[in-house]
């Protein structure tokens, strides 16, 4: 595949098992690795989440931001208003965070 930027590199980090299960400690370790590695990872795309917001997760994402990293995360595909029903990490609302939602072909939330 070729695009407009021939210098882009992708690094895959695995923090969940084959069924998509994991814990905050493993996710935080992956965030910290991406923020601190000498690979100069500028952003992470995090299509995972669940459970209530976590202070430890918040701190890890802030550390990544302090290293100049953008943290993109999924709002979840449950059509929930995460302003009223907070979801980790989508509801953390940090300056280096972009929370995205998916939509159906009809323009409604997935």
Buried (B, 14 or more C-beta within 10 A) or exposed (E): EEEEEEEEEEEEBEBEEEEEEBEBEBBBBBBBBBBEEEEEBEBBEBEBBEEEBBEEBBEBBBBBBEBEBBBBBBBBBEEBEBEEEBBBBBBBEBEBBEBEBEEEEEEEBE
